[in-house]
Amino acid sequence: MFDGSHIALLYFWRCETGVTQTTHHVGVSCATVVQWYQYVRDICAWNLLQTPIILGLYWAALAYLHNLITIKSHHSTLHLWSL
């Protein structure tokens, strides 16, 4: 398996490729792809927990923009806010 397919698995995970397609492209079992995807996701989650990000200002700005767009689009038929 370590003939470069582990790099391919990381690439396909990063591109959000489905398990079935990744299995087909890399030539490993479905269980292997699922395990690698879970492993990489666990590493990313662990890293995020180890390095907290201050999101307060970001969320405040997002809420402000949401209110601004909602107020402006309330009087028209075009609603730009679709989150």
Contacts in CASP RR format, 6 or more apart in sequence:
PFRMAT RR
TARGET T0000
AUTHOR 0000-0000-0000
METHOD contacts of the structure
MODEL  1
MFDGSHIALLYFWRCETGVTQTTHHVGVSCATVVQWYQYVRDICAWNLLQ
TPIILGLYWAALAYLHNLITIKSHHSTLHLWSL
1 28 0 8 1.000
1 32 0 8 1.000
5 26 0 8 1.000
5 27 0 8 1.000
5 28 0 8 1.000
6 36 0 8 1.000
8 25 0 8 1.000
8 26 0 8 1.000
9 22 0 8 1.000
9 26 0 8 1.000
9 28 0 8 1.000
9 32 0 8 1.000
9 33 0 8 1.000
9 36 0 8 1.000
9 37 0 8 1.000
9 40 0 8 1.000
10 36 0 8 1.000
10 40 0 8 1.000
12 18 0 8 1.000
12 21 0 8 1.000
12 22 0 8 1.000
12 25 0 8 1.000
12 26 0 8 1.000
12 33 0 8 1.000
13 22 0 8 1.000
13 36 0 8 1.000
13 37 0 8 1.000
13 40 0 8 1.000
17 25 0 8 1.000
19 30 0 8 1.000
19 33 0 8 1.000
19 34 0 8 1.000
19 37 0 8 1.000
20 30 0 8 1.000
22 33 0 8 1.000
23 29 0 8 1.000
23 30 0 8 1.000
23 32 0 8 1.000
23 33 0 8 1.000
26 33 0 8 1.000
66 81 0 8 1.000
66 83 0 8 1.000
69 80 0 8 1.000
69 81 0 8 1.000
70 81 0 8 1.000
73 79 0 8 1.000
73 80 0 8 1.000
73 81 0 8 1.000
END
